[in-house]
Amino acid sequence: MWPETIRQARRLIFLVVGLTLLLCGFVMLITPGPGSLLIFAGLSLLALEFLWARRLLRKIKVMGNKLVRTTFDSRQK
């Protein structure tokens, strides 16, 4: 019983902290602050426990890599 309870408590803590970081990150996109950094940190924390966050983080990384490649390719022309 204890291992399952500890696992559920850990998931709850990761969920609360991760969602708090995401919420603060979205607020900081509008106000001054490192919004995108907090969103990335929140998703990274959530990805440790949740598959949906892992998939979303992977998609964001792919989109970011495409953006970087597009940006640097257009500068060289």
Distance bins in CASP14 RR format, pairs under 12 A and 6 or more apart:
PFRMAT RR
TARGET T0000
AUTHOR 0000-0000-0000
RMODE 2
METHOD distances of the structure
MODEL  1
1 7 0 0 0 0 0 1 0 0 0 0 0
1 8 0 0 0 0 0 1 0 0 0 0 0
2 8 0 0 0 0 0 1 0 0 0 0 0
2 9 0 0 0 0 0 1 0 0 0 0 0
3 9 0 0 0 0 0 1 0 0 0 0 0
3 10 0 0 0 0 0 1 0 0 0 0 0
4 10 0 0 0 0 0 1 0 0 0 0 0
4 11 0 0 0 0 0 1 0 0 0 0 0
5 11 0 0 0 0 0 1 0 0 0 0 0
5 12 0 0 0 0 0 1 0 0 0 0 0
6 12 0 0 0 0 0 1 0 0 0 0 0
6 13 0 0 0 0 0 1 0 0 0 0 0
7 13 0 0 0 0 0 1 0 0 0 0 0
7 14 0 0 0 0 0 1 0 0 0 0 0
7 49 0 0 0 0 1 0 0 0 0 0 0
8 14 0 0 0 0 0 1 0 0 0 0 0
8 15 0 0 0 0 0 1 0 0 0 0 0
8 49 0 0 0 0 0 1 0 0 0 0 0
9 15 0 0 0 0 0 1 0 0 0 0 0
9 16 0 0 0 0 0 1 0 0 0 0 0
9 49 0 0 0 0 0 1 0 0 0 0 0
10 16 0 0 0 0 0 1 0 0 0 0 0
10 17 0 0 0 0 0 1 0 0 0 0 0
10 45 0 0 0 0 0 1 0 0 0 0 0
10 48 0 0 0 0 1 0 0 0 0 0 0
10 49 1 0 0 1 0 0 0 0 0 0 0
10 50 0 0 0 0 0 1 0 0 0 0 0
11 17 0 0 0 0 0 1 0 0 0 0 0
11 18 0 0 0 0 0 1 0 0 0 0 0
11 45 0 0 0 0 0 1 0 0 0 0 0
11 46 0 0 0 0 0 1 0 0 0 0 0
11 48 0 0 0 0 1 0 0 0 0 0 0
11 49 1 0 1 0 0 0 0 0 0 0 0
11 50 1 0 0 1 0 0 0 0 0 0 0
11 53 0 0 0 0 0 1 0 0 0 0 0
12 18 0 0 0 0 0 1 0 0 0 0 0
12 19 0 0 0 0 0 1 0 0 0 0 0
12 49 0 0 0 0 1 0 0 0 0 0 0
12 50 0 0 0 0 0 1 0 0 0 0 0
13 19 0 0 0 0 0 1 0 0 0 0 0
13 20 0 0 0 0 0 1 0 0 0 0 0
13 45 0 0 0 0 1 0 0 0 0 0 0
13 46 0 0 0 0 0 1 0 0 0 0 0
13 48 0 0 0 0 0 1 0 0 0 0 0
13 49 0 0 0 0 1 0 0 0 0 0 0
14 20 0 0 0 0 0 1 0 0 0 0 0
14 21 0 0 0 0 0 1 0 0 0 0 0
14 42 0 0 0 0 1 0 0 0 0 0 0
14 43 0 0 0 0 0 1 0 0 0 0 0
14 44 0 0 0 0 0 1 0 0 0 0 0
14 45 1 0 0 1 0 0 0 0 0 0 0
14 46 1 0 0 1 0 0 0 0 0 0 0
14 47 0 0 0 0 1 0 0 0 0 0 0
14 48 1 0 0 1 0 0 0 0 0 0 0
14 49 1 0 1 0 0 0 0 0 0 0 0
14 50 1 0 0 1 0 0 0 0 0 0 0
14 53 0 0 0 0 1 0 0 0 0 0 0
15 21 0 0 0 0 0 1 0 0 0 0 0
15 22 0 0 0 0 0 1 0 0 0 0 0
15 42 0 0 0 0 0 1 0 0 0 0 0
15 45 0 0 0 0 1 0 0 0 0 0 0
15 46 1 0 0 1 0 0 0 0 0 0 0
15 47 0 0 0 0 0 1 0 0 0 0 0
15 48 0 0 0 0 0 1 0 0 0 0 0
15 49 1 0 0 1 0 0 0 0 0 0 0
15 50 1 0 0 1 0 0 0 0 0 0 0
15 52 0 0 0 0 0 1 0 0 0 0 0
15 53 0 0 0 0 1 0 0 0 0 0 0
16 22 0 0 0 0 0 1 0 0 0 0 0
16 23 0 0 0 0 0 1 0 0 0 0 0
16 42 0 0 0 0 0 1 0 0 0 0 0
16 45 0 0 0 0 0 1 0 0 0 0 0
16 46 0 0 0 0 0 1 0 0 0 0 0
16 49 0 0 0 0 0 1 0 0 0 0 0
17 23 0 0 0 0 0 1 0 0 0 0 0
17 24 0 0 0 0 0 1 0 0 0 0 0
17 38 0 0 0 0 0 1 0 0 0 0 0
17 41 0 0 0 0 1 0 0 0 0 0 0
17 42 1 0 0 1 0 0 0 0 0 0 0
17 43 0 0 0 0 0 1 0 0 0 0 0
17 44 0 0 0 0 0 1 0 0 0 0 0
17 45 1 0 0 1 0 0 0 0 0 0 0
17 46 0 0 0 0 1 0 0 0 0 0 0
17 48 0 0 0 0 0 1 0 0 0 0 0
17 49 0 0 0 0 0 1 0 0 0 0 0
18 24 0 0 0 0 1 0 0 0 0 0 0
18 25 0 0 0 0 0 1 0 0 0 0 0
18 38 0 0 0 0 1 0 0 0 0 0 0
18 39 0 0 0 0 0 1 0 0 0 0 0
18 40 0 0 0 0 0 1 0 0 0 0 0
18 41 0 0 0 0 1 0 0 0 0 0 0
18 42 1 0 1 0 0 0 0 0 0 0 0
18 43 1 0 0 1 0 0 0 0 0 0 0
18 44 0 0 0 0 1 0 0 0 0 0 0
18 45 1 0 1 0 0 0 0 0 0 0 0
18 46 1 0 1 0 0 0 0 0 0 0 0
18 47 0 0 0 0 1 0 0 0 0 0 0
18 48 0 0 0 0 1 0 0 0 0 0 0
18 49 0 0 0 0 1 0 0 0 0 0 0
18 50 0 0 0 0 1 0 0 0 0 0 0
18 53 0 0 0 0 1 0 0 0 0 0 0
18 57 0 0 0 0 0 1 0 0 0 0 0
19 25 0 0 0 0 0 1 0 0 0 0 0
19 26 0 0 0 0 0 1 0 0 0 0 0
19 38 0 0 0 0 0 1 0 0 0 0 0
19 39 0 0 0 0 0 1 0 0 0 0 0
19 41 0 0 0 0 0 1 0 0 0 0 0
19 42 1 0 0 1 0 0 0 0 0 0 0
19 43 0 0 0 0 0 1 0 0 0 0 0
19 45 0 0 0 0 1 0 0 0 0 0 0
19 46 1 0 0 1 0 0 0 0 0 0 0
19 49 0 0 0 0 0 1 0 0 0 0 0
19 50 0 0 0 0 0 1 0 0 0 0 0
19 53 0 0 0 0 0 1 0 0 0 0 0
20 26 0 0 0 0 0 1 0 0 0 0 0
20 27 0 0 0 0 0 1 0 0 0 0 0
20 38 0 0 0 0 1 0 0 0 0 0 0
20 39 0 0 0 0 0 1 0 0 0 0 0
20 41 0 0 0 0 0 1 0 0 0 0 0
20 42 0 0 0 0 1 0 0 0 0 0 0
20 45 0 0 0 0 1 0 0 0 0 0 0
20 46 0 0 0 0 0 1 0 0 0 0 0
21 27 0 0 0 0 0 1 0 0 0 0 0
21 28 0 0 0 0 0 1 0 0 0 0 0
21 34 0 0 0 0 0 1 0 0 0 0 0
21 35 0 0 0 0 1 0 0 0 0 0 0
21 36 0 0 0 0 0 1 0 0 0 0 0
21 37 0 0 0 0 1 0 0 0 0 0 0
21 38 1 0 1 0 0 0 0 0 0 0 0
21 39 1 0 0 1 0 0 0 0 0 0 0
21 40 0 0 0 0 1 0 0 0 0 0 0
21 41 1 0 1 0 0 0 0 0 0 0 0
21 42 1 1 0 0 0 0 0 0 0 0 0
21 43 0 0 0 0 1 0 0 0 0 0 0
21 44 0 0 0 0 1 0 0 0 0 0 0
21 45 1 0 0 1 0 0 0 0 0 0 0
21 46 0 0 0 0 1 0 0 0 0 0 0
21 53 0 0 0 0 0 1 0 0 0 0 0
22 28 0 0 0 0 0 1 0 0 0 0 0
22 29 0 0 0 0 0 1 0 0 0 0 0
22 35 0 0 0 0 1 0 0 0 0 0 0
22 36 0 0 0 0 0 1 0 0 0 0 0
22 37 0 0 0 0 0 1 0 0 0 0 0
22 38 1 0 0 1 0 0 0 0 0 0 0
22 39 1 0 1 0 0 0 0 0 0 0 0
22 40 0 0 0 0 1 0 0 0 0 0 0
22 41 0 0 0 0 1 0 0 0 0 0 0
22 42 1 0 1 0 0 0 0 0 0 0 0
22 43 1 0 0 1 0 0 0 0 0 0 0
22 44 0 0 0 0 0 1 0 0 0 0 0
22 45 0 0 0 0 1 0 0 0 0 0 0
22 46 1 0 0 1 0 0 0 0 0 0 0
22 47 0 0 0 0 0 1 0 0 0 0 0
22 53 0 0 0 0 1 0 0 0 0 0 0
22 56 0 0 0 0 0 1 0 0 0 0 0
22 57 0 0 0 0 0 1 0 0 0 0 0
23 29 0 0 0 0 0 1 0 0 0 0 0
23 30 0 0 0 0 0 1 0 0 0 0 0
23 35 0 0 0 0 0 1 0 0 0 0 0
23 38 0 0 0 0 1 0 0 0 0 0 0
23 39 0 0 0 0 1 0 0 0 0 0 0
23 42 0 0 0 0 1 0 0 0 0 0 0
24 30 0 0 0 0 0 1 0 0 0 0 0
24 31 0 0 0 0 1 0 0 0 0 0 0
24 33 0 0 0 0 1 0 0 0 0 0 0
24 34 0 0 0 0 1 0 0 0 0 0 0
24 35 1 0 0 1 0 0 0 0 0 0 0
24 36 0 0 0 0 0 1 0 0 0 0 0
24 37 0 0 0 0 0 1 0 0 0 0 0
24 38 1 0 1 0 0 0 0 0 0 0 0
24 39 0 0 0 0 1 0 0 0 0 0 0
24 41 0 0 0 0 1 0 0 0 0 0 0
24 42 0 0 0 0 1 0 0 0 0 0 0
25 31 0 0 0 0 1 0 0 0 0 0 0
25 32 0 0 0 0 0 1 0 0 0 0 0
25 33 0 0 0 0 1 0 0 0 0 0 0
25 34 1 0 0 1 0 0 0 0 0 0 0
25 35 1 0 1 0 0 0 0 0 0 0 0
25 36 1 0 0 1 0 0 0 0 0 0 0
25 37 1 0 0 1 0 0 0 0 0 0 0
25 38 1 1 0 0 0 0 0 0 0 0 0
25 39 1 0 1 0 0 0 0 0 0 0 0
25 40 0 0 0 0 1 0 0 0 0 0 0
25 41 0 0 0 0 1 0 0 0 0 0 0
25 42 0 0 0 0 1 0 0 0 0 0 0
25 43 0 0 0 0 0 1 0 0 0 0 0
26 33 0 0 0 0 0 1 0 0 0 0 0
26 35 1 0 0 1 0 0 0 0 0 0 0
26 36 0 0 0 0 1 0 0 0 0 0 0
26 38 0 0 0 0 1 0 0 0 0 0 0
26 39 1 0 0 1 0 0 0 0 0 0 0
26 42 0 0 0 0 0 1 0 0 0 0 0
26 43 0 0 0 0 0 1 0 0 0 0 0
27 33 0 0 0 0 1 0 0 0 0 0 0
27 34 0 0 0 0 0 1 0 0 0 0 0
27 35 1 0 0 1 0 0 0 0 0 0 0
27 38 0 0 0 0 1 0 0 0 0 0 0
27 39 0 0 0 0 0 1 0 0 0 0 0
28 34 1 0 0 1 0 0 0 0 0 0 0
28 35 1 1 0 0 0 0 0 0 0 0 0
28 36 0 0 0 0 1 0 0 0 0 0 0
28 37 0 0 0 0 1 0 0 0 0 0 0
28 38 1 0 0 1 0 0 0 0 0 0 0
28 39 0 0 0 0 1 0 0 0 0 0 0
28 40 0 0 0 0 0 1 0 0 0 0 0
28 41 0 0 0 0 0 1 0 0 0 0 0
29 35 1 0 1 0 0 0 0 0 0 0 0
29 36 1 0 0 1 0 0 0 0 0 0 0
29 37 0 0 0 0 0 1 0 0 0 0 0
29 38 0 0 0 0 1 0 0 0 0 0 0
29 39 1 0 0 1 0 0 0 0 0 0 0
31 38 0 0 0 0 0 1 0 0 0 0 0
33 39 0 0 0 0 0 1 0 0 0 0 0
34 40 0 0 0 0 1 0 0 0 0 0 0
34 41 0 0 0 0 1 0 0 0 0 0 0
35 41 0 0 0 0 1 0 0 0 0 0 0
35 42 0 0 0 0 0 1 0 0 0 0 0
35 43 0 0 0 0 0 1 0 0 0 0 0
36 42 0 0 0 0 0 1 0 0 0 0 0
36 43 0 0 0 0 0 1 0 0 0 0 0
36 60 0 0 0 0 1 0 0 0 0 0 0
36 64 0 0 0 0 0 1 0 0 0 0 0
36 67 0 0 0 0 0 1 0 0 0 0 0
37 43 0 0 0 0 0 1 0 0 0 0 0
37 44 0 0 0 0 0 1 0 0 0 0 0
38 44 0 0 0 0 0 1 0 0 0 0 0
38 45 0 0 0 0 0 1 0 0 0 0 0
39 45 0 0 0 0 0 1 0 0 0 0 0
39 46 0 0 0 0 0 1 0 0 0 0 0
39 53 0 0 0 0 0 1 0 0 0 0 0
39 56 0 0 0 0 0 1 0 0 0 0 0
39 57 0 0 0 0 0 1 0 0 0 0 0
39 60 0 0 0 0 1 0 0 0 0 0 0
40 46 0 0 0 0 0 1 0 0 0 0 0
40 47 0 0 0 0 0 1 0 0 0 0 0
40 53 0 0 0 0 0 1 0 0 0 0 0
40 56 0 0 0 0 0 1 0 0 0 0 0
40 57 1 0 0 1 0 0 0 0 0 0 0
40 60 1 0 0 1 0 0 0 0 0 0 0
40 61 0 0 0 0 1 0 0 0 0 0 0
40 64 0 0 0 0 0 1 0 0 0 0 0
41 47 0 0 0 0 0 1 0 0 0 0 0
41 48 0 0 0 0 0 1 0 0 0 0 0
41 53 0 0 0 0 0 1 0 0 0 0 0
41 57 0 0 0 0 0 1 0 0 0 0 0
42 48 0 0 0 0 1 0 0 0 0 0 0
42 49 0 0 0 0 0 1 0 0 0 0 0
42 50 0 0 0 0 0 1 0 0 0 0 0
42 53 0 0 0 0 1 0 0 0 0 0 0
42 56 0 0 0 0 0 1 0 0 0 0 0
42 57 0 0 0 0 1 0 0 0 0 0 0
42 60 0 0 0 0 0 1 0 0 0 0 0
43 49 0 0 0 0 0 1 0 0 0 0 0
43 50 0 0 0 0 1 0 0 0 0 0 0
43 52 0 0 0 0 0 1 0 0 0 0 0
43 53 1 0 1 0 0 0 0 0 0 0 0
43 54 0 0 0 0 1 0 0 0 0 0 0
43 55 0 0 0 0 0 1 0 0 0 0 0
43 56 1 0 0 1 0 0 0 0 0 0 0
43 57 1 0 1 0 0 0 0 0 0 0 0
43 58 0 0 0 0 1 0 0 0 0 0 0
43 59 0 0 0 0 0 1 0 0 0 0 0
43 60 1 0 0 1 0 0 0 0 0 0 0
43 61 0 0 0 0 1 0 0 0 0 0 0
44 50 0 0 0 0 0 1 0 0 0 0 0
44 53 0 0 0 0 1 0 0 0 0 0 0
44 54 0 0 0 0 1 0 0 0 0 0 0
44 56 0 0 0 0 0 1 0 0 0 0 0
44 57 1 0 0 1 0 0 0 0 0 0 0
44 58 0 0 0 0 0 1 0 0 0 0 0
44 60 0 0 0 0 0 1 0 0 0 0 0
44 61 0 0 0 0 0 1 0 0 0 0 0
45 53 0 0 0 0 1 0 0 0 0 0 0
45 54 0 0 0 0 0 1 0 0 0 0 0
45 57 0 0 0 0 0 1 0 0 0 0 0
46 52 0 0 0 0 1 0 0 0 0 0 0
46 53 1 1 0 0 0 0 0 0 0 0 0
46 54 0 0 0 0 1 0 0 0 0 0 0
46 55 0 0 0 0 0 1 0 0 0 0 0
46 56 0 0 0 0 1 0 0 0 0 0 0
46 57 0 0 0 0 1 0 0 0 0 0 0
47 53 1 0 1 0 0 0 0 0 0 0 0
47 54 1 0 1 0 0 0 0 0 0 0 0
47 55 0 0 0 0 1 0 0 0 0 0 0
47 56 1 0 0 1 0 0 0 0 0 0 0
47 57 1 0 1 0 0 0 0 0 0 0 0
47 58 0 0 0 0 1 0 0 0 0 0 0
47 59 0 0 0 0 0 1 0 0 0 0 0
47 60 0 0 0 0 0 1 0 0 0 0 0
47 61 0 0 0 0 0 1 0 0 0 0 0
48 54 0 0 0 0 1 0 0 0 0 0 0
48 57 0 0 0 0 0 1 0 0 0 0 0
50 56 0 0 0 0 1 0 0 0 0 0 0
50 57 0 0 0 0 0 1 0 0 0 0 0
51 57 0 0 0 0 0 1 0 0 0 0 0
51 58 0 0 0 0 0 1 0 0 0 0 0
52 58 0 0 0 0 0 1 0 0 0 0 0
52 59 0 0 0 0 0 1 0 0 0 0 0
53 59 0 0 0 0 0 1 0 0 0 0 0
53 60 0 0 0 0 0 1 0 0 0 0 0
54 60 0 0 0 0 0 1 0 0 0 0 0
54 61 0 0 0 0 0 1 0 0 0 0 0
55 61 0 0 0 0 0 1 0 0 0 0 0
55 62 0 0 0 0 0 1 0 0 0 0 0
56 62 0 0 0 0 0 1 0 0 0 0 0
56 63 0 0 0 0 0 1 0 0 0 0 0
57 63 0 0 0 0 0 1 0 0 0 0 0
57 64 0 0 0 0 0 1 0 0 0 0 0
58 64 0 0 0 0 0 1 0 0 0 0 0
58 65 0 0 0 0 0 1 0 0 0 0 0
59 65 0 0 0 0 0 1 0 0 0 0 0
59 66 0 0 0 0 0 1 0 0 0 0 0
60 66 0 0 0 0 0 1 0 0 0 0 0
60 67 0 0 0 0 0 1 0 0 0 0 0
61 67 0 0 0 0 0 1 0 0 0 0 0
61 68 0 0 0 0 0 1 0 0 0 0 0
62 68 0 0 0 0 0 1 0 0 0 0 0
62 69 0 0 0 0 0 1 0 0 0 0 0
63 69 0 0 0 0 0 1 0 0 0 0 0
63 70 0 0 0 0 0 1 0 0 0 0 0
64 70 0 0 0 0 1 0 0 0 0 0 0
64 71 0 0 0 0 1 0 0 0 0 0 0
64 72 0 0 0 0 0 1 0 0 0 0 0
65 71 0 0 0 0 0 1 0 0 0 0 0
65 72 0 0 0 0 0 1 0 0 0 0 0
66 72 0 0 0 0 0 1 0 0 0 0 0
66 73 0 0 0 0 0 1 0 0 0 0 0
67 73 0 0 0 0 0 1 0 0 0 0 0
67 74 0 0 0 0 0 1 0 0 0 0 0
68 74 0 0 0 0 0 1 0 0 0 0 0
68 75 0 0 0 0 0 1 0 0 0 0 0
69 75 0 0 0 0 0 1 0 0 0 0 0
69 76 0 0 0 0 0 1 0 0 0 0 0
70 76 0 0 0 0 0 1 0 0 0 0 0
70 77 0 0 0 0 0 1 0 0 0 0 0
71 77 0 0 0 0 0 1 0 0 0 0 0
END
